[in-house]
Every structure is written in C-alpha cells, then in structure tokens.
Amino acid sequence: MTRSDLMPIGAFARRTGLTSSALRFYADSGLLPPAEVDPVTGYRYYATAQVERARALRRLREIAMPLAGVEAVLDAGPEEAARLLDAHLARIEGDAATARQKAAAVRSALGGDRAGLLIATVKGPVLADAVEQVLTATAHEPGMAVLGGLHIEAGGEALALTATDRYRLSTRTLAPARPAEQSWSGTVDGDDLRAAAPEVRRTPLVRVEAVPHGIWLRLPGREDRHCRTLPERFPDHRQLLASLGEVTTRATVPKEPLLRALEEHPGDHVTLRVSGHEVTVRLPDDQHPGTTVAATVRGEPLDIRFATTTLYPALSTAIGPDVMLDLRGHDQPVTLRSADRGDLTTLAMPVAPDHPA
C-alpha cells in the first residue's frame, strides 16, 4: 500500500459520513481500525479500500444494529448478511409493536381510553380476514405513509375497508352485527392492524371505537388494541371507482390453476390472453405458447399485461375457488372479484404495452 492510497481521518470522515470521533470509537472497538498509525504523531490514516466497509457500518448503525451484529454482518457472506439483516429488522418491528401496546396500556391507565364513538361491532374472524386481505394492496413509501394504511368508512349498515398502493386498489364491505352510531371515516395504520389481527381473529365479537388520533379494538376477554390513525388524506378511490368504463370482457377462472400458471412464469411481467374458453398466461414477447387455464369467457378477446407483483397478490387474496375478471381494455384497470363473494373487490392496474419489461 502506497502513501497515495491513504487519507487522514478528517478526509476519510467526509467520504464516509462518519465523524472523526465515531471513527476513533470504531477503531478502538476493532470494527474499523485505521490502515496505518503514525508512530510519532499518532495520526490515523485510512485506505481507500476501507470506504465501503465504513459506509456499510454507518448504515447498519443508522438502523440501530448493535456493534456485535454490525461485526457479524460486515464479516459475513451475502446470504448470511441478508439473513442477519432480516432477523434484526424483525426484532425492531416486534419491539415497536410491543412499545405501541405498552403505550396504549399507559394511555389507558392515565384515563386516555375512554369509550369512543362506536364505528361497528363485527365478528372477529371476519374482521381479521378482511383486514389481512385488503392490506395486501398497501405499500411503504417514504413521504407517503397513507399508502401503508387501511381506510375505514362506517355508516348505515356497512363497514367499508379500502387500501391502495397506486397499482392496486382493494376494498371489502362488511355487514356489522351492530352498525355505527354515526358516519365516520379515517385511515388506520396498517402495521398496527396487522399486529392486532391475530388477537382479533380469536375474539368472537369485536367492538370498534373511534377516538382522537386512533381507533380502539375492544376485545372481550383479551387486551384491547389501539391502532393509530394517519393524518394524511387518503386517495380519492370513490372517483376512480365511479370513473371505470364499461366491461368489455368478463372471465370466470378457477383461482388455484391460475395462480400456478403465474408461478410457472416467474418474470417481472406477465401477459394474460383472454379468449374463447380460456385464459393463457405467458411472458411478454415470449414465443412460448404459455400456460392455459380453462375459463368461462364472455365478450371480446383481449391481451393485457401486468406486473407480477400487482396481479399475484390480487388473485391470491380472492375468497373461494373462483375469481371473476372484469376487463375494460388493455390499458384500463381490471376488477377482480371473488365469484362467490362480492364484498371483496380488487382493482389491478395493467402495465402499458410499451412499458419496459
């Protein structure tokens, strides 16, 4: 190693985003020792080859990974490093869920859980299923927390749950055992609802109450769960639903064979050809004939292209053995409905034909 490959601690700090004091700490801990230390002045010098390790170290510390975990990740191969990262993130998410519930308990002890506005009383297993199904259309995007939430509308004799990631929109309407005291709508944090779903599923009847900044899921015989509401405005899904064009092609397809056909074509995008008495799944621009699934088709033949990450979750959450596809054209949203249950509807946005695969 030549002197030209070395840089003083200040320059190295600027390149890596670590402070000089942090670099000294990591050097003393053995995580990132300098390449050379001047025996007379004690000045520390780092090599260019150490920059990437230092940046990785900084990123790992930014996600609150302890030093022992950082060392294990930095010294592991790619697969083991990915496994360690996933385990760390799972611990963080578990800790966050626990902290939220403890905060709810403190709020309760301080008198902050007074009875709120009754949204609905719903069968626990039905509510848990609906929450998990609709939440498949959420996404976590920086600066757009509302896309990770579930929009709840209560009024009259219905409780509507809706979520969207801008490429899918999923909605399900429930008939509550006891209706709302008055109309209410709000967007509830999706992660809070996911964490509450297992307990909700085990509760015969759940009372849902709206309070400032959240909702309470009252679970008789179990610990009540508090879920936060999100302040951002939910996208205007009603306008989208109202603007849908006329259905030109309708196909009723057995769900499981269609899912298997998608699994046999593991590309980022797939093309569905709907015609005659079948739906064919193939990769875009592929000369292979694809996989054909028998279907009941009415209307015009149509080719329509989807991102696999849009279509597969929409199909997999359909209730019952069959799914109904309502198509309006190759560039129009497709409605997927459970053929035997009309209360779960998903809109899947197709990919334009000239979109790069």
Phi, psi and omega in degrees: 000127181268164180299330180292341178277354185255153177220148178292166187301325180295315179294320180295322178298317180296323182286332188255347181082007176262146177282161178299322179293323177294320179297321177295319179298314181291330175293314181293332180277351179089359181285323184213072179289147178295155179291331182205143175236125180294121185293340182269308185269339185079004179296141181257138179233140182241152181268153177302325181295346180270353185299312184296321178297319180295319179294320177297319178301315180299316181295321180294321178290331178294336176260024172063033176279132179292162186303318181298321178291321178300313181299319181296318180293314183296329183264359183268163171285171185303315183293315180293322178298318179296319179296317180296321177297315180299318180296319179295316179297321178298320178295318180299314181296320177296318179296321181294318179297318178297317180297320179297318181290324176294322177297321178296321178295319177296317178301318179297315181296331181272004179085019182267008181244033178302150183308133180257193178288126178293117175276310180188160167246121191229148174298128184304309180300323179293316180296316180299316178300315182296316180300312182294323179293311185289327181293349175294344180263018178263168177209150175258109180234132179304132178081359180225062183300333184297334179289347176262009183251168177245122182275126181247130175235122181241135179177145180061234183251023185222150173233112184257131178245129184221142174215153177209145172247014181083344176251337175228152171223122182240135180218143177219139181248129180248148173262107184289154174292329176222124186285174180294150175290328174201167182297143180207145173214149179186161179252121187256140181305125184293323180294322177298318180292320177300317181294328182277339189305316181301319179289323177299318182298330183272002184252123183302316184221126184247131175263123181255121182238139176265133176228168177304129175070018178173186173229154172251133170259107182274118187242095181304130180084356179225171179286127178300150181243133177257132178236132183285149169263151182262138184284338185292153180282133180285144179305150184283080183288332180296321178297320178298313181297321182289336184269000181299138179283182181289144176288126179258335181218134178232129180232131173252121191231140172295131190294310187297314177299325179291321176296319178297321179297320177296322180293333179282351180235079191278029178281172178292331181229151175226156175245131173259129171250118182251115181196157175058245181236035185201161170238126182250132179253127176210165176282145179301140176062017179267137180280348179296141184295342178088188181249130185254136177238130179297142183207162170262115186239133174233134178110197187281147172298147185206137170255132181216138188247137182229154162286134182302323181290347174270313188283316187298309179298325180297318179288318188293336181268000177297144181271136176089178187281343185236151176232142179253127179253120174255115185249145185234004185138161188292343181241017181249151179303143178256133177265126176250126180230149172290124187297332181254004178214111183275003186270000173240113181234135177233132172263128176246126182273123180287165176265136179301145183304329182267010178291134180296135182284000000 
